């Protein structure tokens, strides 16, 4: 391990002592206070916030890539990571260095001590992992410095630590049911919480939404005097075609300009929709008076990647991994696989976390499966594969199902199955953590792709 890697590991280990991301506190003032004591780094550059249920990371990465192609120095914060903790923070398209991360973390130590003491005196829990993480990201980007911060919101919105920034542009990917025990049991309640990132006089750019969710965004935009742009009404993905290595799309911008067809090196119509949303967000950030230059569009999308989203991690046999972890994401994944590939049979390697809708996930993915291998996720929140087998018993039908004791075992038997037939492939899905495990395993085994 290098000196920089040890520095990053030190930061991560110290942060792990704090309350984890799976247990957020519905509060924002502690993060605001921490940032205030750290010099309010989130106010030193303009910010774009991206909220929603699915597609946030891909949309964030597309926005960042386009802005960087436009010549701006960018900071990108995404959540959660797949393999390395430092993946969560990128400056100008590259993960931050370990020493850079450690220096920013050291800046926060005194403010953290002060706020932790204040919270303890008030009978509250100390700064959480995610609260510290968000302020750390804002600090890193201020120190760089960047010209724009592209910040992916976590599971919430109104009360979440990322919302201490006054976003000039608030972007909403499709909103659906997820984290219902924390965000609310119905779509309107979830959308209401997420709509809290809309700030006075800002611009709101939204994907197509179900009526209940859109109604909440419209109401909040009106309350804050924000301009609202909605896909299908104010901008549009006109056409989306299958192309080699991804999609070719035609997009109409917010002022009616129709861009030349452009290649998107990602799979699935949902990724085409994410990119159309990103183009509209960049138009809004750049002032909304003119289209994004065609050369910027070409350059930004040419270098676009979205790790963990139908990512090829192995060949001979073919192995893909996807971070889909709820029914809405699984539906987009199943559609993308059907549209983009011509495999004769697919083996699914599935794992899930306890707070997720495992039944809905399995039910959505099983139509594309010829074999299923259930595996644990390396987390205390992971659902035991034997329990997944019981959950999915009524859905598997005639599809053969095996239970693995670990992901490496599940991958080994799935790859062995795929190697025995022409045109077979393996797809790992069900959890972001599982996707990261699979990528790390492929690298350790020297599959030579991820």
Helices and strands as residue ranges (DSSP letters): H 3-15, G 21-23, H 29-37, G 41-43, E 46-51, H 56-69, E 74-77, G 85-88, E 89-91, E 94-95, H 98-107, H 109-121, H 129-144, E 148-152, G 161-164, E 169-172, H 180-183, H 187-194, G 195-197, E 203-206, H 211-224, E 227-230, E 236-243, E 246-252, E 262-264, H 269-285, H 294-302, E 311-314, E 318-321, H 327-340, E 345-350, H 358-365, G 366-368, E 371-374, H 385-391, H 393-396, E 400-403, H 407-419, E 424-429, H 432-444
